[in-house]
Amino acid sequence: MSNLNKYDKSFIKGLSIKKNQINKKLKYNSIEQWDSIAHMNLMSELESAFKISIDTDDIIDFSSYEKGKKILKKYKIEI
């Protein structure tokens, strides 16, 4: 499975959304499902999918679908 597929699956499972809701404009609180609790679910899904531990500062900074890709580069994960 590609990193993009893992990334998208983490969003689908973590936020309980459908694949067609994922796009470059997806941002924290831009949809009802992406609230603070779902945000932590998403972080957990990403950590599990990529076998990493995301720093607190990065969890706070993870504010959008696109921003998340940049943050994961810090962990040597290319999306």
Buried (B, 14 or more C-beta within 10 A) or exposed (E): EEBEEBBBBBBBBBBEBEEEBBEEEBEBEEEEBBEEEBBEBBBBBBBEBBEBEBEEEBBEBBBBBEBBBEBBEEBEBEB
